[in-house]
Amino acid sequence: MTAEAIEAGPHASPEKGLRAGSGTTTAADGGPPLRIALLSYKGNPFCGGQGVYVRHLSRELARLGHRVEVIGAQPYPVLDEGVTLTELASLDLYRSPDPFRTPGRDEYRDWIDALEVATMWTGGFPEPLTFSLRARRHLAARRGQFDVVHDNQTLGYGLLGDLGAPLVTTVHHPITVDRKLDLAAADSRRRRASVRRWYGFTRMQRRVARRLPSVLTVSGSSRQEIVDHLGVRPDRVDVVHIGADTDLFSPDPAVPEIPGRIVTTSSADVPLKGLVHLVEALALLRAEHPRAHLVVVGKRAEDGPVARAMARHGLTDAIEFVKGITDAELVDLVRGAQIACVPSLYEGFSLPAAEAMATGTPLVATTGGAIPEVSGPDGESCLAVPPGDAPALAAALGRLLGDPGLRARLGEAGRQRVLERFTWTKAAQGTVELYRAAISRVAR
């Protein structure tokens, strides 16, 4: 969950206000255009799915004719034409290259800044709470300027009560799932205590979630987790699948296929992502397929289970980590792979699976969390294996590397599945339906 600074283009200033998505008086669904405040406490498009969600959903909402203003903190999201960004700055305590920094005295602006630093000093993660407090203050000063407020998984105390507009909240999956897996991977009492302190904000998120009138999530699996882990009433949780940018993530026969290349998107130091199991699988796979190698889109960890597994199996030269690449570079990287792999122990949706399938690259994925909802049945649109099972992962990868016909069939079926079910246009349309329902509920 460490935030990284990103390099982005110039952002619109708060003073410029809202820009119309289409300039019309009627949105695509026939209703009046909505003025939407989309809150994003963390928007890095290169690290995790929240920045991807904010970027693509806001763009499609604008294309449907709505006015969208993203109110976000560092790392600021990259947004497309037609969407305004208002920068609601934090102290950016987890930025690269000096994470967990102590701010200078002249950086403190108010008591929220002091709370942010104090929470970090005691080992906690303050951003969901402190962003929610800043957002509440910002929205109070702009009462009447928005028809709906859409919170992207902040779930902070500041968002309870009257925000001046109905609130809809996206929960991709409960962070309590991450907490459980990180505790299971902790190898000492001290480390477990540190994990519990870091995830202290999940107690707040449980309390806030139970009081929310409208929760949006991205899969049936996440919906059940929200009910079970957060205690939200089932009738308050709706599923709107997210999707891939199928224009960007598309097949291109001109991109050469690299023999033996397997690509995955993962953070090396996050147990939930299951990268260590993929490294173990690669070691087994190379006995029969010596040209097999792995490209990881994500940050390389210099120490930890993944680094130790790479050293133990002598795979340093067979695994490459890339980060900060452009969208076009990412798409060509996936297109050029013979296999895309999602080894996660759990996912609330899995955008990397949908994006890889959209390019026509055959997929090997686990059955963790909502991944099967995206990837589809084993043998039809992917090869599916149990989470955490390195031998099964190696067998599936080997089967695909040795069968060009199967790769072609799964790649084509995967692309078709995404086109039919998982696009950002469909996601935006479903989200607008929930906005209008929330507005009507408040009006009644």
C-alpha positions in Angstrom: 0.0 0.0 0.0 3.0 2.3 -0.2 2.3 5.3 -2.4 4.7 6.1 -5.2 5.1 9.5 -6.8 4.1 9.4 -10.5 5.0 11.6 -13.4 1.9 13.0 -15.0 0.9 15.8 -17.3 -0.4 19.2 -16.1 -3.6 19.0 -14.0 -6.6 21.3 -14.1 -6.7 23.6 -11.2 -9.6 23.7 -8.7 -10.5 27.2 -9.7 -11.5 26.1 -13.2 -14.5 24.2 -11.9 -16.4 21.6 -13.8 -16.2 20.9 -17.5 -19.2 19.5 -19.3 -18.8 16.0 -20.6 -20.7 16.5 -23.8 -22.2 20.0 -23.7 -25.8 18.5 -24.0 -28.8 18.9 -21.7 -29.5 15.2 -21.9 -27.2 12.4 -20.9 -26.9 9.1 -22.9 -29.5 7.4 -20.6 -32.1 10.1 -21.4 -31.9 11.8 -18.0 -30.3 15.1 -17.1 -26.5 15.2 -16.9 -25.2 14.7 -13.4 -22.6 16.7 -11.6 -20.4 14.0 -10.1 -17.7 14.4 -7.4 -15.5 11.3 -7.6 -13.2 10.9 -4.5 -9.8 9.2 -4.8 -7.5 9.1 -1.8 -4.9 7.2 -3.9 -4.8 7.4 -7.7 -1.5 5.9 -8.9 -2.3 4.2 -12.3 0.9 2.2 -12.2 0.5 0.6 -8.8 -2.8 -1.1 -8.0 -6.3 -0.9 -9.5 -7.8 2.2 -7.8 -6.1 4.7 -10.2 -7.1 2.6 -13.2 -10.7 2.6 -12.0 -10.8 6.3 -11.4 -9.3 7.1 -14.8 -11.4 4.9 -17.0 -14.7 5.3 -15.1 -14.4 9.1 -15.1 -13.7 9.2 -18.8 -16.7 7.0 -19.7 -19.0 9.0 -17.4 -17.9 12.1 -19.2 -18.5 10.5 -22.6 -22.1 9.6 -21.4 -22.7 13.3 -21.0 -22.0 13.9 -17.3 -19.8 16.4 -15.6 -17.1 14.7 -13.6 -14.7 16.2 -11.1 -12.1 13.9 -9.5 -11.1 15.1 -6.0 -7.9 13.3 -5.2 -4.8 13.2 -3.1 -1.2 12.1 -3.9 -0.3 10.2 -6.0 -2.7 12.1 -8.2 -4.5 10.1 -10.9 -3.9 10.5 -14.6 -7.1 11.6 -16.2 -8.4 11.9 -19.7 -9.8 14.8 -21.6 -13.2 16.0 -20.3 -12.5 15.3 -16.6 -11.3 17.9 -14.1 -8.9 17.1 -11.3 -9.0 19.0 -8.0 -5.9 18.4 -6.0 -6.7 17.8 -2.3 -3.2 17.5 -1.1 -2.0 15.3 1.8 1.5 15.5 3.3 2.4 12.6 0.9 4.2 10.7 3.6 4.8 7.6 1.5 6.2 9.1 -1.6 9.3 7.9 -3.4 12.2 8.2 -2.8 11.6 9.1 0.9 8.7 7.0 2.2 7.8 7.4 5.9 9.3 10.9 5.9 8.9 13.4 8.7 7.6 16.7 7.2 9.3 20.0 7.9 7.6 22.4 10.4 6.5 24.7 7.6 4.6 21.9 5.9 1.9 21.6 8.6 -1.3 23.4 7.8 -3.8 22.2 10.4 -4.7 19.5 12.9 -5.5 17.0 10.1 -1.8 17.2 9.0 -0.7 16.6 12.6 -3.0 13.6 12.9 -1.6 12.2 9.6 2.0 12.4 10.9 1.1 11.0 14.4 -0.6 8.0 12.9 2.3 7.2 10.7 4.8 7.6 13.6 2.8 5.0 15.5 2.9 2.5 12.6 -0.6 3.1 11.3 -1.8 4.0 7.8 -3.6 7.4 8.1 -4.7 8.3 4.5 -8.2 6.9 4.4 -9.1 8.9 7.6 -7.3 12.1 6.8 -8.4 12.2 3.2 -12.0 11.7 4.3 -11.7 14.6 6.7 -10.3 16.9 4.1 -12.9 15.8 1.6 -15.7 16.6 4.0 -14.4 20.1 4.6 -14.0 20.6 0.9 -17.5 19.4 0.0 -19.0 21.5 2.8 -17.5 24.6 1.2 -19.0 23.7 -2.2 -22.5 22.7 -1.1 -24.9 22.6 -4.0 -22.3 22.1 -6.7 -22.7 18.3 -7.0 -25.7 16.0 -7.6 -23.8 12.9 -6.2 -20.6 12.1 -4.4 -18.8 8.9 -5.3 -16.2 7.6 -2.9 -13.7 5.2 -4.2 -13.0 2.9 -1.1 -11.9 5.7 1.3 -14.5 4.6 3.9 -13.4 7.2 6.3 -15.3 8.8 9.2 -15.3 12.1 7.5 -17.8 10.8 4.8 -20.5 10.0 7.3 -23.3 12.5 7.7 -24.5 15.2 5.3 -22.1 15.8 2.4 -24.5 18.1 0.5 -25.3 15.3 -2.0 -26.1 11.6 -1.9 -23.1 9.3 -1.4 -22.3 6.1 -3.4 -19.3 4.2 -2.3 -17.2 1.7 -4.3 -15.6 -1.1 -2.3 -13.4 -3.2 -4.7 -12.9 -5.8 -1.9 -12.6 -5.5 1.9 -9.1 -4.7 2.9 -9.6 -7.1 5.8 -8.8 -9.8 3.2 -5.4 -8.2 2.6 -4.9 -8.0 6.4 -5.7 -11.7 6.9 -3.2 -12.8 4.2 -0.5 -10.4 5.4 -0.9 -11.8 8.9 -0.6 -15.4 7.6 2.6 -14.5 5.8 4.2 -12.7 8.9 7.1 -14.8 10.2 7.5 -13.3 13.7 5.5 -11.9 16.6 6.9 -8.4 15.9 6.0 -8.5 12.3 2.4 -9.6 13.1 2.1 -6.7 15.6 3.3 -4.3 12.9 0.8 -5.7 10.4 -2.1 -5.3 12.9 -1.1 -1.7 13.6 -0.8 -0.9 9.9 -4.2 -2.2 9.2 -5.8 -0.5 12.1 -7.9 1.7 9.7 -9.9 -1.4 8.7 -11.8 -1.1 12.0 -12.9 2.4 10.9 -13.8 1.0 7.4 -16.1 -1.7 9.0 -17.9 0.9 11.1 -18.4 3.3 8.2 -19.4 0.6 5.7 -22.3 -0.6 7.9 -23.8 2.9 7.9 -23.6 3.5 4.1 -26.9 3.6 2.2 -25.4 2.5 -1.2 -22.3 0.3 -1.8 -21.1 -0.5 -5.3 -18.7 -3.4 -5.8 -17.1 -5.0 -8.8 -18.0 -8.8 -8.5 -20.3 -11.3 -6.9 -17.4 -12.6 -4.9 -16.6 -9.1 -3.5 -20.2 -8.6 -2.7 -20.2 -11.7 -0.5 -17.0 -10.6 1.2 -18.4 -7.2 1.9 -21.5 -8.8 3.6 -19.4 -11.3 5.5 -16.3 -9.1 6.5 -17.8 -5.7 6.8 -21.3 -6.5 8.0 -23.1 -4.5 5.3 -26.7 -5.6 4.6 -27.0 -7.5 1.3 -29.8 -5.2 0.0 -27.4 -2.3 0.1 -24.7 -3.8 -2.1 -24.9 -3.8 -5.9 -22.5 -5.3 -8.4 -21.3 -3.4 -11.4 -18.5 -5.2 -13.2 -15.6 -3.1 -14.4 -13.7 -3.7 -17.6 -10.8 -3.3 -19.9 -10.2 -0.6 -22.4 -10.9 -2.8 -25.4 -9.7 -0.2 -27.9 -6.3 0.0 -26.2 -6.0 -3.6 -25.1 -6.6 -5.3 -28.4 -4.8 -7.9 -30.6 -2.1 -6.8 -33.0 -0.6 -9.5 -35.2 2.3 -7.1 -36.1 3.7 -7.4 -32.6 6.1 -10.4 -32.6 5.5 -13.2 -30.1 8.5 -13.8 -27.8 9.0 -17.5 -27.3 8.7 -18.6 -23.7 7.6 -15.2 -22.4 5.1 -15.1 -19.5 3.8 -11.8 -18.3 2.2 -10.9 -15.0 1.2 -7.8 -13.1 2.1 -8.0 -9.4 3.8 -6.4 -6.4 6.6 -8.6 -5.2 6.1 -7.8 -1.5 2.3 -8.3 -1.4 1.4 -11.9 -0.3 -2.1 -11.6 -1.8 -0.7 -11.3 -5.3 0.9 -14.8 -5.2 4.0 -13.9 -7.1 6.2 -16.2 -5.0 4.1 -19.2 -6.2 4.7 -18.1 -9.8 8.4 -17.9 -9.2 8.3 -21.5 -7.8 6.3 -22.6 -10.8 8.8 -21.0 -13.2 11.6 -23.0 -11.6 9.6 -26.2 -12.2 8.6 -25.2 -15.7 12.2 -24.5 -16.9 13.1 -28.1 -16.5 11.0 -28.9 -19.6 10.9 -25.4 -21.2 14.3 -23.8 -20.6 13.3 -20.7 -22.7 10.5 -19.9 -20.3 11.0 -16.5 -18.6 8.9 -14.1 -16.7 8.2 -10.3 -17.1 6.6 -8.8 -14.0 4.9 -5.4 -14.3 5.5 -4.0 -10.9 8.2 -3.0 -8.4 11.0 -5.4 -7.6 11.5 -6.2 -3.9 15.2 -6.4 -2.9 14.3 -8.7 0.0 11.5 -11.0 1.1 9.9 -14.3 -0.1 10.0 -13.4 -3.8 13.7 -12.3 -3.8 14.7 -15.3 -1.8 12.9 -17.7 -4.1 14.5 -16.1 -7.1 18.0 -16.5 -5.5 17.3 -20.1 -4.3 16.3 -21.3 -7.8 18.9 -19.2 -9.7 16.2 -17.3 -11.6 17.6 -13.8 -11.4 18.3 -13.7 -15.1 15.0 -15.3 -16.0 12.7 -12.7 -14.3 12.6 -9.1 -15.3 10.7 -6.4 -13.4 9.4 -3.3 -15.3 7.5 -0.3 -13.8 6.4 3.2 -14.9 5.8 2.2 -18.5 3.3 3.8 -20.8 -0.1 2.3 -21.7 1.2 1.6 -25.2 4.3 -0.1 -23.8 2.2 -2.2 -21.5 -0.1 -3.3 -24.2 2.7 -4.4 -26.5 4.4 -6.2 -23.6 1.2 -8.3 -23.1 0.7 -8.8 -26.8 4.2 -10.1 -27.2 3.9 -12.7 -24.4 2.9 -16.3 -25.2 1.0 -16.4 -21.8 -0.4 -14.0 -19.4 -0.7 -15.2 -15.8 -2.6 -14.1 -12.7 -1.2 -16.1 -9.7 -3.1 -14.2 -7.0 -4.4 -15.8 -3.9 -7.4 -13.4 -4.0 -8.7 -10.7 -6.3 -11.8 -8.6 -6.0 -12.1 -8.5 -9.8 -8.7 -8.7 -11.6 -8.2 -6.0 -14.2 -4.9 -7.6 -15.4 -6.9 -10.7 -16.3 -9.4 -8.7 -18.3 -6.8 -6.6 -20.0 -4.7 -9.6 -21.0 -7.7 -11.4 -22.4 -8.7 -8.3 -24.3 -5.4 -8.4 -26.2 -6.0 -12.1 -27.2 -3.2 -13.3 -25.0 -4.0 -16.7 -23.5 -4.5 -16.7 -19.7 -3.5 -18.9 -16.9 -5.2 -17.8 -13.7 -6.0 -19.0 -10.2 -9.5 -19.5 -8.8 -8.8 -17.0 -6.0 -11.7 -14.7 -5.2 -13.5 -13.2 -8.2 -10.9 -14.2 -10.8 -13.2 -17.0 -12.2 -15.9 -14.4 -12.8 -13.5 -12.6 -15.1 -11.5 -15.4 -16.6 -14.3 -17.8 -17.2 -14.4 -21.7 -17.1 -11.3 -23.7 -17.2 -10.5 -24.9 -20.7 -12.9 -22.5 -22.4 -11.4 -19.0 -22.0 -8.5 -19.7 -19.7 -6.6 -22.5 -17.8 -7.6 -22.3 -14.2 -5.6 -23.6 -11.2 -6.0 -23.5 -7.4 -4.4 -20.5 -5.7 -1.1 -21.1 -4.0 -0.4 -24.4 -6.0 3.0 -23.9 -7.7 3.1 -27.4 -9.4 -0.4 -26.9 -10.8 0.6 -23.5 -12.1 3.7 -25.0 -13.7 1.7 -27.7 -15.4 -0.8 -25.2 -16.9 1.9 -23.0 -18.1 3.8 -25.9 -19.7 0.6 -27.2 -21.3 0.1 -23.8 -23.0 3.7 -23.3 -24.0 3.6 -26.7 -25.8 0.3 -26.2 -27.6 0.0 -23.3 -30.1 -3.5 -24.4 -31.1 -4.7 -24.2 -27.5 -3.1 -20.8 -27.1 -4.9 -19.5 -30.1 -8.3 -20.9 -29.1 -8.1 -19.6 -25.5 -6.8 -16.2 -26.7 -9.7 -15.7 -29.1 -12.3 -16.9 -26.5 -10.9 -14.6 -23.9 -11.1 -11.6 -26.1 -14.7 -12.4 -26.9 -15.6 -12.8 -23.3 -14.3 -9.4 -22.4 -16.1 -7.7 -25.3 -19.4 -9.2 -24.2 -19.1 -8.6 -20.4 -16.4 -6.3 -19.3 -16.1 -2.9 -20.9 -15.8 0.5 -19.2 -18.8 1.8 -21.2 -21.0 -0.9 -19.5 -19.4 -0.1 -16.1 -20.3 3.6 -16.5 -23.8 2.9 -17.5 -24.4 0.6 -14.5 -22.8 3.2 -12.2 -25.1 6.0 -13.4 -28.1 3.8 -12.7 -26.9 3.6 -9.1 -26.3 7.3 -8.9 -29.9 8.0 -10.0 -31.3 5.5 -7.6 -29.4 7.1 -4.7 -30.6 10.6 -5.7 -34.2 9.4 -5.9 -33.9 7.7 -2.5 -32.8 10.9 -0.9 -35.5 12.9 -2.7 -38.1 10.5 -1.3 
